[in-house]
Amino acid sequence: MISRSIRGTVSRLKPNPRIIPKRHYTVEVQTIVTTMTETMQSLHSTTGLPWWILIPITTFTLRSIWTMPLAVLQRKRIRKQAELRPIISAMNPVLRLNLARNTQMAKDKATKITDESEALLASQAPLVNMGYEQILVLASKETRKRQKKLFKDNGVQLWKNFILPAFQMPLWISMSVCMRDLSGWTTWSSLSNKPLDSDLYNEGILWFSDLTTCDPFHAFPLALGIIALCNVEWTFKTFDLLRSGQRKSLRPTITDAIANISRMAVVFLMSISLHAPTALTLYWFSSQAYSLIQNIILDLTLPVSFTPNKRFNHSIQSNPESIGVINDKKLGTDKP
């Protein structure tokens, strides 16, 4: 008996050859940053380009390869969503009307019941006691449900709009940390910082010959703030074109809140760039400039508009031969 128990214990302790051990993969952030830093140094030594031109070229190249295709796909997706929104906007009034009609029919049916017990049960039905606010809530829920199904059937789900930021933010953070490490910005004192590449001391241009220190004239932080603010305003103007109509109240929406947070982030970025080395500020400026150019090109080639309003409406122009409808006068001249 003892030998059997020992053999049973040993058999349970033997590893099962059918069980394959799992492999755990981890990616360290510092490894990615170190790889990007070494790659930038290799590009600098291979191409022989100065840092003041290598940083913008690298930024534009990475954005063109990494984020530009995703931006085009997202713009096409948003255009398809904008084409489907008139159908969604037309659903809500119809659903409210159907709910109100069914509610009224249920109330009329309940009043015609003569039996007291059946009349009591009918009066307690949810459809009979449904009010105006409940009709609005149920119609909105059903509209969102149908919108979700409609977008899914056309392959333009709303969650896919977060793919571009999910890819763009890690690139921006990684390159920012890479530029910080290259310029040696470890403390707020520029005298104690030591860059990884000594060529950053003298491979600037014009007034920013030293890329390891902050801009002495604060020209780059100011330009960065202007470009970033223009980019924010341009982006949220595109969101305004997706609205189904004019705003009926001054109550801020989620889009307004995100826009205000983005504007405050621009101010925060400007304050940081006042103390950051010029190499890092140059990368931020190049990235924001690329985003603004990209958005302008996309709005020209793939415009988005849910309403008849357009960002670039070239058909509206002043014609001296046109006749004013209100005052029955030609534009610029009086009718005799």
C-alpha positions as CSV (number, residue, x, y, z in Angstrom):
1,M,0.0,0.0,0.0
2,I,2.8,2.4,0.9
3,S,4.6,1.7,-2.5
4,R,1.4,2.3,-4.4
5,S,0.8,5.7,-2.6
6,I,4.5,6.6,-3.3
7,R,4.1,5.7,-7.0
8,G,0.9,7.7,-7.2
9,T,2.5,10.7,-5.6
10,V,5.5,10.5,-8.0
11,S,3.2,10.2,-11.0
12,R,1.3,13.3,-9.9
13,L,4.6,15.2,-9.5
14,K,5.8,14.3,-13.0
15,P,5.4,17.1,-15.5
16,N,2.8,16.5,-18.1
17,P,4.4,16.7,-21.6
18,R,1.2,17.9,-23.1
19,I,1.2,21.1,-21.0
20,I,3.2,23.8,-22.9
21,P,4.6,26.5,-20.6
22,K,3.4,30.0,-21.4
23,R,5.8,32.6,-22.6
24,H,5.5,36.1,-21.1
25,Y,6.6,39.0,-23.3
26,T,7.3,42.4,-21.7
27,V,8.4,45.6,-23.4
28,E,10.2,48.2,-21.4
29,V,9.7,51.8,-22.2
30,Q,13.3,52.7,-21.5
31,T,14.4,50.1,-24.1
32,I,12.2,51.7,-26.8
33,V,13.6,55.2,-25.9
34,T,17.2,53.9,-25.9
35,T,16.6,52.3,-29.3
36,M,15.1,55.5,-30.7
37,T,18.0,57.5,-29.3
38,E,20.6,55.3,-30.8
39,T,18.8,55.3,-34.1
40,M,18.7,59.1,-34.2
41,Q,22.5,59.2,-33.5
42,S,23.1,56.7,-36.2
43,L,21.0,58.7,-38.7
44,H,23.0,61.8,-37.7
45,S,26.4,60.1,-38.2
46,T,25.3,58.4,-41.5
47,T,23.6,61.3,-43.3
48,G,25.8,64.0,-42.0
49,L,22.9,66.4,-41.7
50,P,22.9,69.0,-38.9
51,W,20.5,68.5,-36.0
52,W,18.4,71.5,-36.8
53,I,17.3,70.0,-40.1
54,L,17.5,66.3,-39.1
55,I,14.9,66.7,-36.4
56,P,12.1,68.1,-38.6
57,I,12.9,65.7,-41.4
58,T,12.7,62.7,-39.0
59,T,9.5,64.1,-37.5
60,F,7.8,64.5,-41.0
61,T,9.0,61.0,-42.1
62,L,7.7,59.3,-39.0
63,R,4.4,61.0,-39.1
64,S,4.0,60.2,-42.8
65,I,4.8,56.5,-42.3
66,W,3.1,56.0,-38.9
67,T,0.1,58.3,-38.7
68,M,-0.7,59.7,-42.1
69,P,-2.3,56.4,-43.4
70,L,-4.3,56.1,-40.3
71,A,-5.4,59.7,-40.6
72,V,-6.7,59.1,-44.2
73,L,-8.6,56.0,-43.1
74,Q,-10.1,57.9,-40.2
75,R,-11.1,60.8,-42.4
76,K,-12.9,58.3,-44.8
77,R,-14.5,56.7,-41.9
78,I,-15.8,60.1,-40.5
79,R,-17.1,61.0,-44.0
80,K,-19.1,57.7,-44.1
81,Q,-20.4,58.4,-40.6
82,A,-21.5,61.9,-41.8
83,E,-23.3,60.4,-44.7
84,L,-25.3,58.1,-42.3
85,R,-26.1,60.8,-39.7
86,P,-29.1,62.2,-41.7
87,I,-30.7,58.7,-41.4
88,I,-30.0,58.7,-37.7
89,S,-31.4,62.2,-37.3
90,A,-34.6,61.2,-39.0
91,M,-35.1,58.2,-36.7
92,N,-35.6,60.1,-33.4
93,P,-38.8,62.1,-34.4
94,V,-40.3,58.9,-35.9
95,L,-39.6,56.9,-32.8
96,R,-41.0,59.6,-30.5
97,L,-44.2,59.8,-32.7
98,N,-44.6,56.0,-32.6
99,L,-44.1,55.8,-28.8
100,A,-46.6,58.7,-28.3
101,R,-49.1,57.0,-30.6
102,N,-48.8,53.7,-28.9
103,T,-49.1,55.3,-25.5
104,Q,-52.3,57.1,-26.5
105,M,-53.7,53.9,-28.0
106,A,-53.0,52.1,-24.8
107,K,-54.7,54.8,-22.7
108,D,-57.8,54.8,-25.0
109,K,-58.0,51.0,-24.7
110,A,-57.6,51.1,-20.9
111,T,-60.5,53.6,-20.6
112,K,-62.8,51.3,-22.6
113,I,-62.4,48.3,-20.3
114,T,-65.5,47.8,-18.1
115,D,-64.2,45.1,-15.8
116,E,-62.7,46.7,-12.7
117,S,-59.9,44.1,-12.2
118,E,-58.9,44.2,-15.9
119,A,-59.1,48.0,-15.8
120,L,-56.8,48.1,-12.7
121,L,-54.3,45.9,-14.4
122,A,-54.4,47.9,-17.6
123,S,-53.9,51.2,-15.7
124,Q,-50.7,49.8,-14.2
125,A,-49.2,49.0,-17.6
126,P,-45.9,50.8,-18.3
127,L,-47.2,52.0,-21.7
128,V,-50.3,53.7,-20.1
129,N,-48.3,55.5,-17.5
130,M,-45.6,56.7,-19.8
131,G,-45.0,60.4,-19.8
132,Y,-43.4,62.9,-22.2
133,E,-39.9,62.7,-20.5
134,Q,-40.0,58.9,-20.6
135,I,-40.9,59.0,-24.3
136,L,-37.9,61.2,-25.0
137,V,-35.5,59.0,-23.0
138,L,-36.7,55.8,-24.7
139,A,-36.6,57.3,-28.1
140,S,-33.0,58.5,-27.5
141,K,-31.9,55.0,-26.3
142,E,-33.5,53.4,-29.3
143,T,-31.8,55.9,-31.7
144,R,-28.4,55.2,-30.2
145,K,-29.0,51.5,-30.4
146,R,-30.0,51.8,-34.1
147,Q,-27.0,54.1,-34.8
148,K,-24.7,51.6,-33.3
149,K,-26.1,48.8,-35.5
150,L,-26.1,51.0,-38.6
151,F,-22.4,52.0,-38.0
152,K,-21.5,48.4,-37.4
153,D,-23.2,47.2,-40.6
154,N,-21.1,49.8,-42.5
155,G,-17.9,49.1,-40.7
156,V,-17.6,52.6,-39.2
157,Q,-18.0,52.0,-35.5
158,L,-17.4,55.0,-33.2
159,W,-14.7,53.2,-31.3
160,K,-12.5,53.1,-34.4
161,N,-12.1,56.9,-34.2
162,F,-9.7,56.3,-31.2
163,I,-7.3,54.3,-33.3
164,L,-5.4,57.3,-34.6
165,P,-4.8,58.9,-31.1
166,A,-3.9,55.5,-29.8
167,F,-1.1,55.3,-32.3
168,Q,-0.2,59.0,-32.4
169,M,0.3,59.6,-28.7
170,P,2.9,56.9,-28.0
171,L,4.9,58.2,-30.9
172,W,4.8,61.7,-29.6
173,I,5.7,60.7,-26.1
174,S,8.5,58.4,-27.2
175,M,10.1,61.1,-29.5
176,S,9.7,63.7,-26.8
177,V,11.6,61.5,-24.3
178,C,14.2,60.7,-27.0
179,M,14.8,64.4,-27.7
180,R,15.0,65.1,-24.0
181,D,17.6,62.4,-23.5
182,L,19.6,63.5,-26.6
183,S,19.8,67.1,-25.3
184,G,20.5,65.9,-21.8
185,W,17.6,67.7,-20.2
186,T,17.6,66.1,-16.8
187,T,17.4,69.2,-14.6
188,W,16.1,72.7,-14.9
189,S,19.6,74.0,-14.9
190,S,21.1,74.1,-18.4
191,L,24.6,74.3,-17.1
192,S,24.5,71.0,-15.4
193,N,22.9,69.1,-18.3
194,K,25.1,67.1,-20.6
195,P,23.8,66.0,-24.0
196,L,24.4,62.5,-25.4
197,D,25.7,64.1,-28.6
198,S,28.1,67.0,-28.3
199,D,27.2,68.2,-31.8
200,L,24.0,69.6,-30.4
201,Y,26.1,72.4,-28.9
202,N,26.8,73.9,-32.3
203,E,24.5,72.4,-34.9
204,G,21.8,74.9,-34.7
205,I,21.1,77.8,-37.0
206,L,20.4,81.6,-36.7
207,W,19.8,82.6,-33.1
208,F,19.4,79.0,-31.8
209,S,22.9,77.7,-32.5
210,D,23.0,75.7,-29.3
211,L,20.2,73.1,-29.3
212,T,20.8,72.0,-25.7
213,T,19.6,75.3,-24.1
214,C,16.3,77.0,-24.2
215,D,15.5,79.6,-26.9
216,P,16.9,82.9,-25.6
217,F,14.4,85.0,-27.5
218,H,11.4,82.7,-26.8
219,A,10.5,82.7,-30.5
220,F,10.0,78.9,-30.7
221,P,7.7,78.7,-27.7
222,L,5.6,81.5,-29.1
223,A,5.5,80.0,-32.6
224,L,4.7,76.6,-31.0
225,G,1.7,78.1,-29.1
226,I,0.4,79.8,-32.2
227,I,0.6,76.6,-34.4
228,A,-0.8,74.4,-31.7
229,L,-3.7,76.8,-31.0
230,C,-4.5,77.0,-34.8
231,N,-4.4,73.2,-35.0
232,V,-6.9,72.9,-32.1
233,E,-9.3,75.5,-33.5
234,W,-9.1,74.0,-36.9
235,T,-9.8,70.5,-35.6
236,F,-12.8,71.6,-33.5
237,K,-14.1,73.7,-36.4
238,T,-14.3,70.4,-38.3
239,F,-16.4,68.9,-35.4
240,D,-18.7,71.9,-35.6
241,L,-19.4,71.0,-39.3
242,L,-20.7,67.6,-38.1
243,R,-23.5,69.1,-36.1
244,S,-27.0,68.5,-37.4
245,G,-28.1,72.1,-36.8
246,Q,-27.5,75.3,-34.8
247,R,-27.0,75.2,-31.1
248,K,-30.3,75.8,-29.2
249,S,-28.6,76.5,-25.9
250,L,-25.4,77.8,-24.4
251,R,-24.9,74.7,-22.3
252,P,-21.4,73.3,-23.0
253,T,-21.2,69.9,-24.6
254,I,-18.5,67.2,-24.3
255,T,-16.8,68.6,-27.5
256,D,-16.7,72.1,-25.9
257,A,-15.1,70.6,-22.8
258,I,-12.5,68.7,-24.8
259,A,-11.8,71.9,-26.8
260,N,-11.2,73.9,-23.6
261,I,-8.9,71.2,-22.2
262,S,-7.0,71.2,-25.4
263,R,-6.6,75.0,-25.3
264,M,-5.3,74.8,-21.7
265,A,-2.9,72.0,-22.8
266,V,-1.5,74.4,-25.4
267,V,-0.8,77.0,-22.7
268,F,0.9,74.3,-20.5
269,L,3.0,73.2,-23.5
270,M,4.1,76.7,-24.1
271,S,5.1,77.1,-20.4
272,I,7.1,73.9,-20.6
273,S,8.8,74.9,-23.9
274,L,10.1,78.1,-22.3
275,H,12.5,76.0,-20.2
276,A,13.0,73.1,-22.5
277,P,16.0,72.7,-24.8
278,T,15.6,74.0,-28.3
279,A,16.0,70.5,-29.7
280,L,12.9,69.3,-27.9
281,T,10.9,72.5,-28.8
282,L,11.9,72.1,-32.4
283,Y,10.4,68.6,-32.4
284,W,7.2,69.8,-30.8
285,F,7.0,72.7,-33.4
286,S,7.6,70.3,-36.3
287,S,5.0,67.8,-35.1
288,Q,2.3,70.5,-34.6
289,A,3.2,72.0,-38.0
290,Y,2.8,68.6,-39.7
291,S,-0.6,68.1,-37.9
292,L,-1.9,71.5,-39.1
293,I,-0.7,70.9,-42.7
294,Q,-2.2,67.4,-42.6
295,N,-5.6,68.6,-41.4
296,I,-5.7,71.4,-44.1
297,I,-4.8,68.9,-46.9
298,L,-7.4,66.4,-45.6
299,D,-10.1,69.2,-45.5
300,L,-9.3,70.2,-49.0
301,T,-9.2,66.7,-50.5
302,L,-11.6,64.8,-48.2
303,P,-13.9,67.5,-46.7
304,V,-16.3,66.5,-43.9
305,S,-19.6,68.2,-43.5
306,F,-23.0,67.0,-42.1
307,T,-24.7,70.3,-42.7
308,P,-24.8,72.4,-45.9
309,N,-22.1,74.6,-44.4
310,K,-18.6,74.0,-45.7
311,R,-15.2,75.2,-44.6
312,F,-14.1,76.2,-48.1
313,N,-17.2,77.4,-50.0
314,H,-15.8,78.8,-53.3
315,S,-19.3,79.2,-54.8
316,I,-20.1,82.1,-52.5
317,Q,-18.5,85.2,-54.0
318,S,-19.4,88.8,-54.5
319,N,-20.9,89.3,-57.9
320,P,-21.6,92.9,-58.9
321,E,-24.4,91.8,-61.2
322,S,-26.3,90.0,-58.4
323,I,-29.5,91.6,-57.1
324,G,-30.1,92.0,-53.4
325,V,-33.2,90.2,-52.3
326,I,-33.9,92.2,-49.1
327,N,-33.4,95.8,-50.3
328,D,-33.8,95.1,-54.1
329,K,-30.4,96.7,-54.8
330,K,-27.4,95.5,-56.7
331,L,-24.4,94.8,-54.6
332,G,-22.3,97.9,-54.5
333,T,-24.6,100.0,-56.6
334,D,-28.1,101.5,-56.1
335,K,-31.0,100.6,-58.3
336,P,-32.3,103.7,-60.2
